[in-house]
Amino acid sequence: MAEVVRGRIADGTYPPRSRVPSVVQLTSEFGVANATAHKVLRALREEGLTYTEPGLGSFVAERPQNAGGDEKA
């Protein structure tokens, strides 16, 4: 599940500053327990891919400068 969400962030399905699926949405889409969905969202946040706004949800972080290999030399 985490790989799917990472892929959606990487391919722009979830662009920067857009909301990522909630725990409820993840449990419904992937058929997992709430605890599993929480772990995935926490892992994405710890990796710097998302950030959480209390009361609003989780959002895609701006891409780090070295992500995607599109750096200028």
C-alpha positions, 0 to 999 in steps of 0.5 A, spaced: 500 500 500 505 504 501 508 503 494 502 504 491 501 511 494 509 513 493 508 511 486 502 516 485 506 521 489 512 520 484 507 520 477 503 526 479 497 523 481 497 526 487 501 533 486 505 537 491 500 540 496 494 535 494 491 531 499 493 524 500 487 519 502 485 519 509 485 513 513 478 511 512 479 511 504 485 507 505 482 502 509 476 502 504 481 501 497 486 496 500 482 492 505 486 493 511 485 495 518 486 502 521 492 501 524 495 499 518 493 505 514 496 509 520 502 506 519 503 507 512 501 515 513 506 515 518 511 512 514 510 517 508 510 523 513 517 520 516 520 519 509 518 527 507 513 525 502 507 528 506 506 532 511 499 533 516 495 539 518 491 537 524 484 537 523 485 537 515 489 531 513 495 529 510 498 532 504 503 531 499 510 535 500 514 539 495 519 535 492 526 535 494 531 538 489 534 532 488 528 527 487 526 525 480 533 526 477 531 533 474 536 537 477 540 542 473 548 541 473 
